[in-house]
Amino acid sequence: MNRTMVWAGTLALPVLALAAAWANTHFMAQQGTDWDVPVSGYDPRDPLRGHYIRYQYDWPLPKTAAKADDEEMGFQPFLSGPVCIVGKSPAIASARLITGGEDETGCTSIVRPNSWRESDGEDGAHTDRLYVPQAKAPTMEAKLRDEKQQAFVRIRVRPDGVATPLSMSFMPRPVEAKE
């Protein structure tokens, strides 16, 4: 065999491996179910980290006495573990935390915390961030500050439970009934 052919093959192998890895990542990113999740606790555009909006998912979890007490005192409850989503995409009918050993049947999708991302304070299941183009950032910041607007992040949940934020939208906040 010719040395030139061996060198060409040796140089082409890493390029082919990189192309295959990219194709697999792109394919996996296109898989999954899209959901619109309400969010709260915004940190708009941390300039040291780029044009990102950091937020917490405000899953429609069942009200418990402890959660109601935390919310009444202004605390955001600490959440951990996978989240079971029930509904018809993209609308979430209900959600619940899955605790150790709990049955996962009845879930339309399951969002699992991503241990690779916990070091940056976001786990993808309870907190996350969304890149915002610089031209749209001032408009989005104004909408995030408007208390009459509720922000929703569209996420794509892959079959393995990894959630990827896709976009952010806003809807008028429902008027709460006064007691």
Stockholm file with secondary structure:
# STOCKHOLM 1.0

chainA/1-179         MNRTMVWAGTLALPVLALAAAWANTHFMAQQGTDWDVPVSGYDPRDPLRGHYIRYQYDWPLPKTAAKADDEEMGFQPFLSGPVCIVGKSPAIASARLITGGEDETGCTSIVRPNSWRESDGEDGAHTDRLYVPQAKAPTMEAKLRDEKQQAFVRIRVRPDGVATPLSMSFMPRPVEAKE
#=GR chainA/1-179 SS CCHHHHHHHHHHHHHHHHHHHHHHHHHHHHCSEEEEEEEEEEEECCGGGCSEEEEEECCCCCCCHHHHHHHHTTCCCCCCSCEEEEEETTEEEEEEECCTTCCCTTCSEEECCCTTTGGGTCCSSSEEEEECCTTTHHHHHHHHHCTTEEEEEEEEECTTSCEEEEEEEEEECCCCCCC
#=GC SS_cons         CCHHHHHHHHHHHHHHHHHHHHHHHHHHHHCSEEEEEEEEEEEECCGGGCSEEEEEECCCCCCCHHHHHHHHTTCCCCCCSCEEEEEETTEEEEEEECCTTCCCTTCSEEECCCTTTGGGTCCSSSEEEEECCTTTHHHHHHHHHCTTEEEEEEEEECTTSCEEEEEEEEEECCCCCCC
//
